[in-house]
Amino acid sequence: MKYAVIELGGTQFKVTEGDTVKVSRMQEAVCRVLLFKDDANFLVGSPYVDTCTVSLAKVADKADTKVVVARYKSKSRYRRKKGHRQPISLFKVDSIKLESGGVETKAVEGQVAEAPKKRAVKKKVAKE
């Protein structure tokens, strides 16, 4: 299964081909690939994967579902109700491509950090 983790509009999304992504209103899709995975390759960027591209197509600009904000103060007959619909853009993932041949993943032997040593706890003795 091929997927990528992208950064779009300050938010990270895990996407596959054919997915639809909902973000705050944007004019054009400028996404950066943070991680790419398919059957043979697993690439993690530091901070971005330059050899992978994700092409997005804008589907629509619309308003998101309504969020209702209600205020209430007891014993004073005060009630207010407001609604808000955030403007959003919908983008569809057309393709995820790895430009130059990927690097096979290899297990890297690293040093394992030692757990901190436990300190001796002094017990208080009850005086009689």
C-alpha positions in Angstrom: 0.0 0.0 0.0 1.5 3.3 -1.1 0.9 6.4 1.1 2.6 9.6 2.1 2.4 12.0 5.0 2.2 15.6 3.7 2.2 19.0 5.3 -0.6 21.2 3.8 -1.6 24.6 5.3 0.3 23.9 8.5 -1.4 20.6 9.1 -0.1 17.1 8.5 -2.2 14.5 6.7 -1.7 10.8 5.8 -2.9 10.4 2.2 -3.2 7.8 -0.4 -4.1 8.2 -4.1 -7.7 9.1 -4.5 -8.2 10.6 -1.0 -9.9 14.0 -0.4 -8.3 16.4 2.1 -10.2 19.2 3.8 -8.1 22.3 4.9 -8.7 25.9 5.7 -9.3 28.1 2.6 -6.3 28.1 0.3 -5.9 29.4 -3.2 -3.4 26.8 -4.4 -2.0 23.6 -2.9 1.6 23.9 -1.8 2.4 20.6 0.0 5.6 19.2 1.3 6.2 15.5 1.7 7.4 14.4 5.2 7.2 10.6 4.7 6.8 8.2 1.8 6.0 4.5 2.0 5.3 1.8 -0.6 6.0 -1.9 -0.9 9.8 -1.5 -1.5 10.6 1.9 -0.1 10.3 3.8 3.2 11.6 7.3 3.2 11.6 9.7 6.1 12.5 13.3 5.4 14.7 15.5 7.5 12.5 17.6 7.4 11.2 16.9 3.9 11.5 14.1 1.2 12.8 15.9 -1.9 12.5 13.0 -4.2 8.8 12.4 -3.7 6.0 14.6 -5.1 2.3 14.5 -4.4 0.0 16.2 -6.9 -3.2 17.7 -5.7 -6.2 19.1 -7.6 -8.7 21.6 -6.1 -12.2 20.2 -5.9 -14.2 23.0 -4.3 -14.2 26.0 -2.0 -17.1 25.9 0.4 -18.1 26.4 4.0 -17.7 23.7 6.6 -20.4 22.4 8.8 -21.9 24.9 11.2 -20.5 25.1 14.8 -23.0 26.5 17.2 -21.8 28.6 20.1 -24.3 29.1 23.0 -24.0 31.3 26.0 -26.1 30.9 29.1 -26.2 32.6 32.4 -28.5 31.1 35.0 -31.1 33.1 36.9 -30.8 36.2 34.7 -32.7 35.1 31.5 -29.6 35.5 29.4 -29.3 33.3 26.4 -27.3 33.9 23.2 -26.8 31.5 20.3 -24.3 32.1 17.4 -23.3 30.0 14.5 -20.0 29.9 12.5 -19.1 28.2 9.3 -15.3 28.1 8.6 -14.4 28.5 4.9 -12.6 25.4 3.6 -11.0 24.1 0.5 -11.2 20.5 -0.7 -8.2 18.9 -2.5 -8.1 15.5 -4.2 -4.8 13.5 -4.3 -4.2 12.7 -7.9 -0.9 10.9 -7.6 2.0 10.1 -5.3 5.3 9.7 -7.3 8.8 8.8 -6.3 11.0 10.7 -8.8 14.4 8.9 -8.6 14.6 5.3 -7.4 14.1 4.9 -3.7 16.5 3.7 -1.2 15.9 0.2 0.3 15.3 0.3 4.0 18.0 -1.4 6.1 17.9 -2.1 9.8 20.4 0.2 11.5 22.0 -1.0 14.7 21.9 1.8 17.1 22.9 2.2 20.7 20.1 1.7 23.2 19.9 4.3 25.9 20.2 2.9 29.4 17.4 3.4 31.8 18.1 5.8 34.6 19.3 4.2 37.8 16.8 4.1 40.7 17.8 6.1 43.7 17.6 4.5 47.1 14.5 5.8 49.0 15.0 6.5 52.7 12.1 5.3 54.8 10.9 7.3 57.8 10.7 5.3 61.0 7.8 6.1 63.2 8.9 7.2 66.7 7.2 5.5 69.6 
